[in-house]
């Protein structure tokens, strides 16, 4: 049996046992496999995201990240805003942006014009078993060249929606590198 698959099954079984036993510990779920990715600035509209093992929370956050990326492709700042937590922290070239209003002010120029200046798509997702999730993946310029990697933290809200609370990109474009070190299997 493939060691990677065996480890994943063991983690899932352990997580189920933990949940049944009522343990308060959190078992992180990692999804590091990904489907082929389409490159180009409109990719948010056809986002594949990582494959998921039928874990509803991971599926939700992956679909949310894809829908979030689609707002750029659709040039829809109003819908983009709906994905932001009121206390969101985004980093740009000048440092951190604190709060939804600050993020919207800084990102508004990206939504001007008919063509998106960049696009992104999740290739990895992790869920902490409670209300936080992490997504990461490549960012492409308008010509389809990978220029960065995004790293986002999502929080599930009381209303059931995932909203982004933290976003920071880096200049690394190697899609096989897992943030924090290591390589994907």
C-alpha positions as CSV (number, residue, x, y, z in Angstrom):
1,X,0.0,0.0,0.0
2,X,1.2,3.5,-0.8
3,X,2.6,5.0,2.4
4,X,1.0,8.4,1.7
5,X,-2.4,6.9,1.3
6,X,-1.9,4.7,4.4
7,X,-0.9,7.8,6.5
8,X,-4.0,9.7,5.3
9,X,-6.3,6.8,6.1
10,X,-4.8,6.4,9.5
11,X,-5.3,10.2,10.2
12,X,-8.9,10.0,9.1
13,X,-9.6,6.9,11.2
14,X,-7.9,8.6,14.2
15,X,-9.9,11.7,13.6
16,X,-13.2,9.7,13.6
17,X,-12.3,7.9,16.7
18,X,-11.3,11.1,18.4
19,X,-14.6,12.7,17.4
20,X,-16.6,9.8,18.6
21,X,-14.7,9.8,21.9
22,X,-15.4,13.5,22.4
23,X,-11.8,14.4,22.6
24,X,-11.1,18.1,22.4
25,X,-7.9,17.7,20.4
26,X,-7.8,18.8,16.8
27,X,-6.6,16.5,14.0
28,X,-5.5,18.6,11.0
29,X,-6.6,17.3,7.6
30,X,-4.1,17.9,4.8
31,X,-5.0,17.7,1.2
32,X,-1.9,18.0,-1.0
33,X,-2.9,16.3,-4.2
34,X,-4.1,18.5,-6.9
35,X,-5.8,18.2,-10.3
36,X,-4.2,19.7,-13.4
37,X,-4.4,23.4,-13.3
38,X,-5.4,25.7,-16.2
39,X,-3.0,28.7,-16.5
40,X,-4.1,32.2,-17.4
41,X,-5.7,35.3,-15.9
42,X,-9.2,34.0,-16.2
43,X,-8.5,30.7,-14.4
44,X,-10.7,31.6,-11.4
45,X,-13.7,30.9,-13.5
46,X,-12.6,27.3,-14.1
47,X,-10.9,26.6,-10.8
48,X,-10.2,23.0,-10.1
49,X,-8.6,23.2,-6.7
50,X,-7.2,20.2,-4.9
51,X,-8.9,16.9,-4.8
52,X,-10.7,16.2,-1.6
53,X,-11.4,12.9,0.2
54,X,-15.1,13.7,0.6
55,X,-14.5,15.9,3.7
56,X,-17.3,18.5,3.5
57,X,-15.5,21.3,5.3
58,X,-12.5,21.0,3.0
59,X,-14.7,20.9,-0.1
60,X,-16.5,24.0,1.2
61,X,-13.3,26.0,1.7
62,X,-11.8,24.9,-1.7
63,X,-15.0,25.9,-3.4
64,X,-15.0,29.2,-1.5
65,X,-11.4,29.9,-2.6
66,X,-12.3,29.1,-6.2
67,X,-15.4,31.4,-6.0
68,X,-13.2,34.1,-4.4
69,X,-10.7,33.8,-7.3
70,X,-13.6,34.0,-9.7
71,X,-14.5,37.5,-8.4
72,X,-11.3,38.8,-10.0
73,X,-12.0,37.0,-13.3
74,X,-15.5,38.5,-13.3
75,X,-14.3,41.9,-12.2
76,X,-16.7,41.9,-9.3
77,X,-15.4,43.9,-6.3
78,X,-18.8,43.8,-4.5
79,X,-18.7,40.0,-4.4
80,X,-15.0,40.0,-3.5
81,X,-15.9,42.1,-0.5
82,X,-18.4,39.5,0.7
83,X,-15.6,37.0,1.1
84,X,-13.6,39.3,3.5
85,X,-13.8,39.0,7.2
86,X,-14.3,42.4,8.8
87,X,-11.0,42.0,10.6
88,X,-9.1,40.6,7.6
89,X,-5.3,41.2,7.3
90,X,-3.8,41.2,3.8
91,X,-0.2,41.9,3.0
92,X,0.8,44.0,0.0
93,X,4.1,45.4,-1.2
94,X,3.8,48.2,1.4
95,X,3.0,46.0,4.4
96,X,-0.1,44.8,6.1
97,X,-3.6,46.1,5.4
98,X,-5.8,45.9,8.5
99,X,-9.6,45.4,8.1
100,X,-12.0,44.9,5.3
101,X,-12.2,48.6,4.3
102,X,-8.4,48.9,4.0
103,X,-8.2,45.7,1.9
104,X,-11.0,47.0,-0.4
105,X,-9.4,50.4,-0.9
106,X,-6.0,48.8,-1.8
107,X,-7.6,46.1,-4.1
108,X,-10.1,48.3,-5.9
109,X,-7.6,49.2,-8.7
110,X,-7.1,45.5,-9.4
111,X,-10.8,45.4,-10.4
112,X,-10.6,48.4,-12.7
113,X,-10.5,47.7,-16.4
114,X,-11.8,44.8,-18.5
115,X,-9.0,42.4,-18.0
116,X,-7.8,40.9,-14.6
117,X,-4.2,41.8,-13.8
118,X,-3.7,38.4,-12.2
119,X,-5.5,35.2,-11.1
120,X,-5.0,32.4,-8.6
121,X,-6.2,28.9,-7.8
122,X,-5.8,26.7,-4.7
123,X,-3.6,23.6,-5.1
124,X,-3.4,22.7,-1.4
125,X,-5.9,23.0,1.5
126,X,-5.7,22.2,5.2
127,X,-8.5,22.2,7.7
128,X,-7.9,22.2,11.5
129,X,-11.0,20.1,12.2
130,X,-12.8,23.2,13.7
131,X,-13.4,26.6,12.1
132,X,-10.1,27.5,10.4
133,X,-8.7,26.4,7.1
134,X,-5.6,27.2,5.0
135,X,-5.4,27.4,1.2
136,X,-2.4,28.0,-1.0
137,X,-1.6,27.9,-4.7
138,X,0.0,29.8,-7.6
139,X,-0.7,33.3,-8.7
140,X,-0.4,34.1,-12.5
141,X,0.0,37.4,-14.2
142,X,-2.3,38.4,-17.1
143,X,-0.1,36.5,-19.5
144,X,-0.3,33.2,-17.6
145,X,3.2,33.3,-16.0
146,X,3.4,32.2,-12.4
147,X,4.6,35.2,-10.4
148,X,3.8,34.3,-6.8
149,X,2.1,31.9,-4.4
150,X,-0.8,32.9,-2.2
151,X,-1.3,31.7,1.4
152,X,-4.7,32.3,2.9
153,X,-6.4,31.6,6.2
154,X,-10.2,31.2,6.2
155,X,-12.6,31.2,9.2
156,X,-16.0,29.6,9.2
157,X,-18.5,32.2,10.4
158,X,-21.6,31.8,12.6
159,X,-23.7,32.2,9.4
160,X,-22.0,29.1,7.9
161,X,-19.9,31.0,5.3
162,X,-16.1,30.9,5.1
163,X,-14.5,34.3,5.1
164,X,-10.9,35.1,4.6
165,X,-9.1,36.5,7.6
166,X,-5.4,36.5,6.5
167,X,-3.8,36.6,3.1
168,X,-0.1,36.8,2.2
169,X,1.7,36.0,-1.0
170,X,5.3,35.1,-1.6
171,X,7.5,35.2,-4.7
172,X,8.0,31.5,-5.0
173,X,6.3,29.9,-8.0
174,X,7.5,26.3,-7.8
175,X,4.1,24.4,-7.6
176,X,5.7,21.4,-6.0
177,X,7.0,23.3,-2.9
178,X,4.9,23.1,0.2
179,X,5.0,26.4,2.2
180,X,7.0,25.8,5.3
181,X,9.4,23.4,3.6
182,X,9.3,20.1,1.9
183,X,8.0,18.8,-1.4
184,X,4.7,17.2,-2.4
185,X,4.7,13.5,-3.0
